[in-house]
Amino acid sequence: MLKSCCRYLLLVAMPLICFPAELFAQPSSETELAQIKALFDKPDPITWLITGDSITHGALHTHGFRSYPEHFAERIRWEMRRVRDVVINTGISGDRVPGLAGDLEHRLLRFKPTVVSIMMGMNDATAGPEGRDAFRTGYLELIDRLRKESNALILLHTPNPITPVAGERRGDLPAYAQIIREVAEDRGVALCDQEKRWQEYIAARKTDINYLLNDGTIHPNGQGHVLFAHEMCKTLGIYDPDSNTGRLYLP
């Protein structure tokens, strides 16, 4: 009996003895971010897939000024001379997480991206507190599918803060931003916390949020997209205050 117990314990313990602990470690946001940053050290061209809703789409509310994906492309493909990199924007106005999940092949997978950048939540938040669980579940499932069906590294963004007027429909947006942070941590994907950066910027500069929004509600104007682009570049370690994109005006 004693020999049988010892043999059982040995069989159970063998995987822990034979394999390093790193193999059982959960992926972390910091690890994913480090892997994205490491891509800049290699000459291999990167395919950047940036997607989201109207804010990423850059529709209408920039009034002809560049959107943050366009600023990012300028930083990457010209200022950093990564001319063979490709930056693709498949953001669609009015979109939510289920919309992206239902159109994933067309908007994302067919491009075989190296890095996927997603900014969602602004429209999802109109579902209020009752929609939080569905938003979390949908986002987790989306990331799990990306992990399974692509080799892309993933960068999530929290959406920008909004005005009290917009809060009538999207008052629960801060809770949705927090869910995005938790999803990133849970699945070990990188995070660019745009919401936090906007709040810090507004507080430090004593700037009215309307100076960063076009419509007095939710949509960033040209300056808001500059702030987005700067924070994305800072997160990825490629921001240069002396570059043309780094010197762009902010109120």
C-alpha atoms as a printed R data frame, in Angstrom:
    type eleno elety resid chain resno       x      y       z
1   ATOM     1    CA   MET     A     1   0.000  0.000   0.000
2   ATOM     2    CA   LEU     A     2   2.809  2.388   0.941
3   ATOM     3    CA   LYS     A     3   4.654  1.627  -2.290
4   ATOM     4    CA   SER     A     4   1.497  2.299  -4.316
5   ATOM     5    CA   CYS     A     5   0.993  5.673  -2.629
6   ATOM     6    CA   CYS     A     6   4.610  6.664  -3.233
7   ATOM     7    CA   ARG     A     7   4.364  5.642  -6.871
8   ATOM     8    CA   TYR     A     8   1.182  7.742  -7.280
9   ATOM     9    CA   LEU     A     9   2.748 10.804  -5.667
10  ATOM    10    CA   LEU     A    10   5.803 10.466  -7.898
11  ATOM    11    CA   LEU     A    11   3.644 10.341 -11.030
12  ATOM    12    CA   VAL     A    12   1.733 13.439  -9.941
13  ATOM    13    CA   ALA     A    13   4.902 15.349  -9.096
14  ATOM    14    CA   MET     A    14   6.889 14.376 -12.200
15  ATOM    15    CA   PRO     A    15   5.551 17.194 -14.443
16  ATOM    16    CA   LEU     A    16   6.528 19.763 -11.820
17  ATOM    17    CA   ILE     A    17   9.983 18.209 -11.465
18  ATOM    18    CA   CYS     A    18  10.695 17.758 -15.165
19  ATOM    19    CA   PHE     A    19   9.366 21.034 -16.540
20  ATOM    20    CA   PRO     A    20  10.308 24.586 -15.541
21  ATOM    21    CA   ALA     A    21   7.709 26.734 -13.813
22  ATOM    22    CA   GLU     A    22   7.728 29.179 -16.745
23  ATOM    23    CA   LEU     A    23   5.818 26.649 -18.837
24  ATOM    24    CA   PHE     A    24   2.868 26.902 -16.442
25  ATOM    25    CA   ALA     A    25   2.958 30.686 -16.057
26  ATOM    26    CA   GLN     A    26   0.016 32.734 -17.307
27  ATOM    27    CA   PRO     A    27   0.760 35.212 -20.119
28  ATOM    28    CA   SER     A    28   0.971 38.826 -18.977
29  ATOM    29    CA   SER     A    29   0.176 42.177 -20.542
30  ATOM    30    CA   GLU     A    30   3.780 43.245 -19.971
31  ATOM    31    CA   THR     A    31   5.093 40.200 -21.844
32  ATOM    32    CA   GLU     A    32   2.830 40.846 -24.825
33  ATOM    33    CA   LEU     A    33   3.826 44.513 -24.904
34  ATOM    34    CA   ALA     A    34   7.514 43.571 -24.760
35  ATOM    35    CA   GLN     A    35   7.008 41.233 -27.717
36  ATOM    36    CA   ILE     A    36   5.435 44.044 -29.747
37  ATOM    37    CA   LYS     A    37   8.282 46.416 -28.862
38  ATOM    38    CA   ALA     A    38  10.830 43.776 -29.863
39  ATOM    39    CA   LEU     A    39   9.455 43.812 -33.409
40  ATOM    40    CA   PHE     A    40  11.059 47.225 -33.943
41  ATOM    41    CA   ASP     A    41  14.497 45.664 -33.459
42  ATOM    42    CA   LYS     A    42  14.036 43.443 -36.499
43  ATOM    43    CA   PRO     A    43  14.039 44.391 -40.190
44  ATOM    44    CA   ASP     A    44  11.064 42.158 -40.969
45  ATOM    45    CA   PRO     A    45   8.047 44.177 -42.163
46  ATOM    46    CA   ILE     A    46   5.121 44.368 -39.761
47  ATOM    47    CA   THR     A    47   1.456 44.275 -40.714
48  ATOM    48    CA   TRP     A    48  -0.459 46.493 -38.282
49  ATOM    49    CA   LEU     A    49  -4.226 45.945 -38.193
50  ATOM    50    CA   ILE     A    50  -6.052 48.753 -36.381
51  ATOM    51    CA   THR     A    51  -9.786 48.363 -35.832
52  ATOM    52    CA   GLY     A    52 -12.647 49.736 -33.788
53  ATOM    53    CA   ASP     A    53 -15.701 51.969 -34.160
54  ATOM    54    CA   SER     A    54 -16.205 55.471 -35.616
55  ATOM    55    CA   ILE     A    55 -13.344 56.866 -33.544
56  ATOM    56    CA   THR     A    56 -10.836 54.494 -35.138
57  ATOM    57    CA   HIS     A    57 -12.615 54.847 -38.471
58  ATOM    58    CA   GLY     A    58 -11.824 58.571 -38.251
59  ATOM    59    CA   ALA     A    59 -15.153 59.311 -39.886
60  ATOM    60    CA   LEU     A    60 -16.494 62.872 -40.220
61  ATOM    61    CA   HIS     A    61 -15.476 64.329 -36.872
62  ATOM    62    CA   THR     A    62 -11.811 64.965 -37.691
63  ATOM    63    CA   HIS     A    63 -12.946 67.431 -40.396
64  ATOM    64    CA   GLY     A    64 -10.128 66.380 -42.690
65  ATOM    65    CA   PHE     A    65  -7.384 66.176 -40.049
66  ATOM    66    CA   ARG     A    66  -5.586 62.883 -39.633
67  ATOM    67    CA   SER     A    67  -7.008 60.184 -37.397
68  ATOM    68    CA   TYR     A    68  -4.805 58.373 -34.884
69  ATOM    69    CA   PRO     A    69  -4.206 55.376 -37.224
70  ATOM    70    CA   GLU     A    70  -2.980 57.827 -39.867
71  ATOM    71    CA   HIS     A    71  -0.638 59.576 -37.424
72  ATOM    72    CA   PHE     A    72   0.627 56.165 -36.340
73  ATOM    73    CA   ALA     A    73   1.278 55.183 -39.957
74  ATOM    74    CA   GLU     A    74   3.242 58.408 -40.490
75  ATOM    75    CA   ARG     A    75   5.343 57.704 -37.405
76  ATOM    76    CA   ILE     A    76   6.038 54.103 -38.399
77  ATOM    77    CA   ARG     A    77   6.355 54.209 -42.171
78  ATOM    78    CA   TRP     A    78   8.085 57.556 -42.647
79  ATOM    79    CA   GLU     A    79   9.679 58.902 -39.481
80  ATOM    80    CA   MET     A    80  10.983 55.479 -38.441
81  ATOM    81    CA   ARG     A    81  11.688 54.559 -42.071
82  ATOM    82    CA   ARG     A    82   9.823 51.269 -41.797
83  ATOM    83    CA   VAL     A    83   8.523 51.801 -45.308
84  ATOM    84    CA   ARG     A    84   7.623 48.149 -45.873
85  ATOM    85    CA   ASP     A    85   5.374 48.045 -42.826
86  ATOM    86    CA   VAL     A    86   1.668 48.075 -43.664
87  ATOM    87    CA   VAL     A    87  -0.942 49.870 -41.537
88  ATOM    88    CA   ILE     A    88  -4.535 48.785 -42.198
89  ATOM    89    CA   ASN     A    89  -7.568 50.483 -40.637
90  ATOM    90    CA   THR     A    90 -10.821 48.493 -40.604
91  ATOM    91    CA   GLY     A    91 -12.699 50.567 -38.029
92  ATOM    92    CA   ILE     A    92 -16.415 50.972 -38.780
93  ATOM    93    CA   SER     A    93 -18.643 53.749 -37.474
94  ATOM    94    CA   GLY     A    94 -21.204 52.544 -34.946
95  ATOM    95    CA   ASP     A    95 -19.524 49.204 -34.368
96  ATOM    96    CA   ARG     A    96 -19.471 47.118 -31.199
97  ATOM    97    CA   VAL     A    97 -17.609 43.992 -30.118
98  ATOM    98    CA   PRO     A    98 -20.264 41.597 -31.539
99  ATOM    99    CA   GLY     A    99 -20.050 43.381 -34.887
100 ATOM   100    CA   LEU     A   100 -16.306 42.860 -35.095
101 ATOM   101    CA   ALA     A   101 -16.595 39.250 -33.955
102 ATOM   102    CA   GLY     A   102 -19.185 38.554 -36.637
103 ATOM   103    CA   ASP     A   103 -17.017 40.038 -39.392
104 ATOM   104    CA   LEU     A   104 -13.619 38.902 -38.146
105 ATOM   105    CA   GLU     A   105 -12.508 37.092 -41.279
106 ATOM   106    CA   HIS     A   106 -13.132 40.063 -43.569
107 ATOM   107    CA   ARG     A   107 -11.918 42.810 -41.251
108 ATOM   108    CA   LEU     A   108  -8.955 41.104 -39.651
109 ATOM   109    CA   LEU     A   109  -7.990 37.492 -40.253
110 ATOM   110    CA   ARG     A   110  -7.567 37.652 -44.035
111 ATOM   111    CA   PHE     A   111  -4.794 40.238 -43.627
112 ATOM   112    CA   LYS     A   112  -2.704 37.883 -41.436
113 ATOM   113    CA   PRO     A   113  -1.650 40.772 -39.157
114 ATOM   114    CA   THR     A   114   1.469 40.800 -37.035
115 ATOM   115    CA   VAL     A   115  -0.155 43.127 -34.509
116 ATOM   116    CA   VAL     A   116  -3.853 43.806 -33.915
117 ATOM   117    CA   SER     A   117  -4.907 47.060 -32.225
118 ATOM   118    CA   ILE     A   118  -8.527 47.270 -31.009
119 ATOM   119    CA   MET     A   119 -10.416 50.224 -29.544
120 ATOM   120    CA   MET     A   120 -13.981 49.259 -28.654
121 ATOM   121    CA   GLY     A   121 -16.483 50.039 -25.920
122 ATOM   122    CA   MET     A   122 -17.884 53.464 -26.773
123 ATOM   123    CA   ASN     A   123 -21.004 52.056 -28.428
124 ATOM   124    CA   ASP     A   124 -21.125 48.915 -26.303
125 ATOM   125    CA   ALA     A   125 -21.504 51.160 -23.233
126 ATOM   126    CA   THR     A   126 -24.963 52.287 -24.359
127 ATOM   127    CA   ALA     A   127 -26.193 48.955 -22.966
128 ATOM   128    CA   GLY     A   128 -25.478 50.322 -19.484
129 ATOM   129    CA   PRO     A   129 -24.788 48.231 -16.370
130 ATOM   130    CA   GLU     A   130 -26.984 45.429 -17.702
131 ATOM   131    CA   GLY     A   131 -24.648 44.983 -20.662
132 ATOM   132    CA   ARG     A   132 -21.391 44.675 -18.730
133 ATOM   133    CA   ASP     A   133 -21.332 40.882 -18.479
134 ATOM   134    CA   ALA     A   134 -22.100 40.419 -22.165
135 ATOM   135    CA   PHE     A   135 -19.397 42.938 -23.080
136 ATOM   136    CA   ARG     A   136 -16.810 41.149 -20.948
137 ATOM   137    CA   THR     A   137 -17.762 37.722 -22.269
138 ATOM   138    CA   GLY     A   138 -17.803 38.915 -25.870
139 ATOM   139    CA   TYR     A   139 -14.403 40.585 -25.591
140 ATOM   140    CA   LEU     A   140 -12.844 37.531 -23.944
141 ATOM   141    CA   GLU     A   141 -14.247 35.282 -26.660
142 ATOM   142    CA   LEU     A   142 -12.965 37.650 -29.346
143 ATOM   143    CA   ILE     A   143  -9.433 37.514 -27.959
144 ATOM   144    CA   ASP     A   144  -9.593 33.748 -27.553
145 ATOM   145    CA   ARG     A   145 -10.597 33.442 -31.187
146 ATOM   146    CA   LEU     A   146  -7.759 35.719 -32.288
147 ATOM   147    CA   ARG     A   147  -5.319 33.568 -30.324
148 ATOM   148    CA   LYS     A   148  -6.687 30.434 -31.958
149 ATOM   149    CA   GLU     A   149  -7.067 31.654 -35.541
150 ATOM   150    CA   SER     A   150  -4.094 34.005 -35.910
151 ATOM   151    CA   ASN     A   151  -0.558 34.528 -34.682
152 ATOM   152    CA   ALA     A   152  -1.124 38.221 -34.030
153 ATOM   153    CA   LEU     A   153   0.061 40.065 -30.968
154 ATOM   154    CA   ILE     A   154  -2.802 42.058 -29.461
155 ATOM   155    CA   LEU     A   155  -3.036 45.628 -28.156
156 ATOM   156    CA   LEU     A   156  -6.289 46.815 -26.557
157 ATOM   157    CA   HIS     A   157  -7.200 50.473 -26.027
158 ATOM   158    CA   THR     A   158  -9.627 51.974 -23.549
159 ATOM   159    CA   PRO     A   159 -11.900 54.592 -25.172
160 ATOM   160    CA   ASN     A   160 -11.638 58.309 -24.456
161 ATOM   161    CA   PRO     A   161 -13.740 59.954 -21.723
162 ATOM   162    CA   ILE     A   162 -16.875 61.833 -22.751
163 ATOM   163    CA   THR     A   163 -18.905 64.907 -21.780
164 ATOM   164    CA   PRO     A   164 -21.835 64.887 -19.319
165 ATOM   165    CA   VAL     A   165 -24.188 65.356 -22.273
166 ATOM   166    CA   ALA     A   166 -22.996 62.086 -23.795
167 ATOM   167    CA   GLY     A   167 -23.278 60.497 -20.373
168 ATOM   168    CA   GLU     A   168 -27.034 60.417 -20.750
169 ATOM   169    CA   ARG     A   169 -26.565 57.378 -23.027
170 ATOM   170    CA   ARG     A   170 -23.048 56.308 -22.094
171 ATOM   171    CA   GLY     A   171 -22.833 57.095 -18.397
172 ATOM   172    CA   ASP     A   172 -21.503 53.613 -17.704
173 ATOM   173    CA   LEU     A   173 -18.492 54.084 -20.004
174 ATOM   174    CA   PRO     A   174 -15.926 54.170 -17.126
175 ATOM   175    CA   ALA     A   175 -17.087 50.701 -16.065
176 ATOM   176    CA   TYR     A   176 -16.625 49.439 -19.618
177 ATOM   177    CA   ALA     A   177 -13.119 50.928 -19.710
178 ATOM   178    CA   GLN     A   178 -12.344 49.055 -16.499
179 ATOM   179    CA   ILE     A   179 -13.623 45.828 -18.048
180 ATOM   180    CA   ILE     A   180 -11.199 46.348 -20.944
181 ATOM   181    CA   ARG     A   181  -8.327 46.687 -18.459
182 ATOM   182    CA   GLU     A   182  -9.409 43.491 -16.730
183 ATOM   183    CA   VAL     A   183  -9.811 41.626 -20.028
184 ATOM   184    CA   ALA     A   184  -6.289 42.654 -21.051
185 ATOM   185    CA   GLU     A   185  -4.895 41.421 -17.746
186 ATOM   186    CA   ASP     A   186  -6.938 38.222 -17.792
187 ATOM   187    CA   ARG     A   187  -5.831 37.231 -21.293
188 ATOM   188    CA   GLY     A   188  -2.312 38.650 -21.087
189 ATOM   189    CA   VAL     A   189  -2.660 41.082 -23.982
190 ATOM   190    CA   ALA     A   190  -1.072 44.534 -24.147
191 ATOM   191    CA   LEU     A   191  -3.005 47.617 -23.040
192 ATOM   192    CA   CYS     A   192  -2.911 51.261 -24.100
193 ATOM   193    CA   ASP     A   193  -4.941 53.085 -21.447
194 ATOM   194    CA   GLN     A   194  -6.230 56.033 -23.452
195 ATOM   195    CA   GLU     A   195  -8.985 56.850 -20.957
196 ATOM   196    CA   LYS     A   196  -6.487 57.207 -18.125
197 ATOM   197    CA   ARG     A   197  -4.160 59.345 -20.262
198 ATOM   198    CA   TRP     A   198  -6.965 61.688 -21.303
199 ATOM   199    CA   GLN     A   199  -8.039 62.169 -17.690
200 ATOM   200    CA   GLU     A   200  -4.454 62.910 -16.643
201 ATOM   201    CA   TYR     A   201  -3.957 65.328 -19.527
202 ATOM   202    CA   ILE     A   202  -7.157 67.248 -18.848
203 ATOM   203    CA   ALA     A   203  -6.365 67.518 -15.129
204 ATOM   204    CA   ALA     A   204  -2.739 68.567 -15.625
205 ATOM   205    CA   ARG     A   205  -3.415 71.124 -18.338
206 ATOM   206    CA   LYS     A   206  -6.741 72.269 -16.881
207 ATOM   207    CA   THR     A   207  -8.089 71.765 -20.392
208 ATOM   208    CA   ASP     A   208 -11.811 71.526 -21.060
209 ATOM   209    CA   ILE     A   209 -12.502 68.128 -22.625
210 ATOM   210    CA   ASN     A   210 -14.444 69.892 -25.377
211 ATOM   211    CA   TYR     A   211 -11.140 71.142 -26.786
212 ATOM   212    CA   LEU     A   212 -10.388 67.503 -27.640
213 ATOM   213    CA   LEU     A   213 -13.848 66.615 -28.929
214 ATOM   214    CA   ASN     A   214 -15.566 67.741 -32.097
215 ATOM   215    CA   ASP     A   215 -19.237 67.258 -31.299
216 ATOM   216    CA   GLY     A   216 -19.396 68.077 -27.586
217 ATOM   217    CA   THR     A   217 -20.176 64.458 -26.800
218 ATOM   218    CA   ILE     A   218 -17.929 61.509 -27.732
219 ATOM   219    CA   HIS     A   219 -15.966 62.006 -30.967
220 ATOM   220    CA   PRO     A   220 -12.357 63.272 -30.797
221 ATOM   221    CA   ASN     A   221 -11.409 66.141 -33.080
222 ATOM   222    CA   GLY     A   222  -8.015 66.522 -34.738
223 ATOM   223    CA   GLN     A   223  -6.331 67.318 -31.412
224 ATOM   224    CA   GLY     A   224  -8.000 64.374 -29.700
225 ATOM   225    CA   HIS     A   225  -6.576 62.062 -32.335
226 ATOM   226    CA   VAL     A   226  -3.128 63.568 -31.773
227 ATOM   227    CA   LEU     A   227  -3.422 62.680 -28.082
228 ATOM   228    CA   PHE     A   228  -4.475 59.150 -29.038
229 ATOM   229    CA   ALA     A   229  -1.507 58.769 -31.386
230 ATOM   230    CA   HIS     A   230   0.975 60.140 -28.854
231 ATOM   231    CA   GLU     A   231  -0.233 57.732 -26.173
232 ATOM   232    CA   MET     A   232  -0.145 54.772 -28.545
233 ATOM   233    CA   CYS     A   233   3.426 55.626 -29.527
234 ATOM   234    CA   LYS     A   234   4.442 56.132 -25.885
235 ATOM   235    CA   THR     A   235   2.953 52.766 -24.957
236 ATOM   236    CA   LEU     A   236   4.969 51.099 -27.718
237 ATOM   237    CA   GLY     A   237   8.138 53.023 -26.824
238 ATOM   238    CA   ILE     A   238   8.399 54.886 -30.136
239 ATOM   239    CA   TYR     A   239   7.274 58.405 -29.188
240 ATOM   240    CA   ASP     A   240   9.705 61.170 -30.191
241 ATOM   241    CA   PRO     A   241   8.782 64.711 -29.070
242 ATOM   242    CA   ASP     A   242  11.145 66.158 -31.679
243 ATOM   243    CA   SER     A   243   9.537 64.356 -34.617
244 ATOM   244    CA   ASN     A   244   6.828 65.933 -36.739
245 ATOM   245    CA   THR     A   245   4.154 63.716 -35.207
246 ATOM   246    CA   GLY     A   246   5.544 64.327 -31.724
247 ATOM   247    CA   ARG     A   247   5.368 68.101 -32.154
248 ATOM   248    CA   LEU     A   248   1.747 68.178 -33.263
249 ATOM   249    CA   TYR     A   249  -0.347 70.747 -31.398
250 ATOM   250    CA   LEU     A   250  -2.389 69.886 -28.332
251 ATOM   251    CA   PRO     A   251  -4.554 72.480 -26.492
